[in-house]
Amino acid sequence: MTAQTAPSTTPIPTPQSRKANIALWTLQIITAGMFLMGAVIKLTASAGSVESFDQIGFGGWFLYFIGAAELAGGIGLLVPRLTGLAALSLTALMIGAVITEVVVFGGGMVIAPIVALACVATIAWGRRQSTAALVQLLRERG
């Protein structure tokens, strides 16, 4: 008698989904690099960052908070189980950055946070199943 195996719940990758996965990973790596570089600039308190955050009006603690959030998000984009959650969190961060750029700085440099927002929103959407799986896992363990 042969043992029956349960059918796999993992979908067999099609060429199209494989290409989409490769494209998303490429975008994730590039975007992670962008956020990690931004985090280093903030966490080392570069003169330009300190000046910008002084204009925002929250002081140095906010500079380090945003730097730490970018560091965590950049690392999270590279961890398969965390990619969706990291991208979703960075999406919220970049919405704040776009608003801040327009309201505080007049919007002259708004294109950079908009591009970053588009990247992380695309990743968040593309990895939404990863986020749902993580939420389900946390519910089961909670």
N, C-alpha and C positions, 0 to 999 in steps of 0.2 A: 504494500500500500504506500503511495507517495503522499507526502505532506503537501497540503494545499497552502499556497501563499496568498496573503491578502492582496487585492489589487492595489497598485501604487496610486497614491493620491497626488503625486507630483506629475504635473503635465509634462509630456515629452516636448522638449523645445522644438519649435518649428524654425526654419531659417529666419523668418521674419522676427520672431520673438528673441532669437539668439542675437540678431543684429541690433534689436532695440536694447537688449541687455548690455551689449558691448558699448553702444552709444551712451547709455546711461552711466555706465562705469567710467567711460572716458570723461563725460561731463562732471561726474562726481569727483574724479581725481583732480581735474583742472580747478573746479570750484573749491575743493578742499584746500588746494595750494593757495588760492586767492585768500581764503579766510585765515589760513595759518599765517600767511605773510602779514595780513592786517592785524592779527592778534599779536605777533611779535612787535610790530610797530607800536601798538598801544601798550603792551605790557612792559616795553622798555622805555616808555614815556618819551617818545621822540618829541622834539620841540614843536613840530607842526601839529601833532595830535594833542598835546597839552593845550596849545593855543586854541584849537578848534573846540575842545571840550570845555575850556573856560568860557568860550562864547555861548555854549549851550546853557551854562549856568548851573550845572550840577556838581562841578568840582572834580578833583582827581579820582575820587572813589568810583565815579561813573566810568571814567576812562578804563580803569582796571576791570570793572564789572563787564563792560562790553568786550574788552580784550579776552577775558576769561570765557565769555559766552562764545566768542568767535573761535577760540582755541578748542573748546569742547565740541562745538558744531563741526569744525573742520575735521577733527579726529573722528567724530561720529559718522561723517560722510564716508569714511573709509572702513567702517566696521559693518559687515553685511547685515547683521540683525538690527543695527541702529540707524541705517541710512535714511529710512523714511521719517523717523522721529527727528533726527538731526536736521533734515531738510525742512520739515514742518516748523521746527523751532527757529531755524535761520530765516524762514519766510516771514515769521512774525517780527524778528529782529530787523529785517530789511524793510518791512513796511514802516517801522518806526524810523529807520534811517532816511527813507524817502520823505516822510513827513517832516522830519527835522531839517533836512536839506532845504526843503521848500520854505518852511516857516521861519527858521532861524537864519539860514544863509542866503535866502532869496532864490534858490533853485538854480544857480549858475552851474553847479556841478552835479545836478540830479541824475545825469545819465549813468554814472558809475553805480549808485545804489539801485537804479532801475534794472540795469543789466544783471547785477547780482541777484536781485529779486526774481527776475525771469528765470535765471539758472536754478535757484533753489526751489522755486515753485514748480518748475518742470520736473526736478528730481523728486519732490514730494509727491507729485501726481503719479509719476512713473513707479514709485516705490510704495504706493498706498497700500498694496497687499502686504508688504513687509510691516508697515505700521499696524495694520489690522491684526496681523499674526502676533506681533509683540503685545498689543493690548490684550488679545485673547490669552496669551501665555501668562501675563501678569494677573489677569482675572482668575485663571485656574490656580495659580499659586497663592493668590491673595485670600 
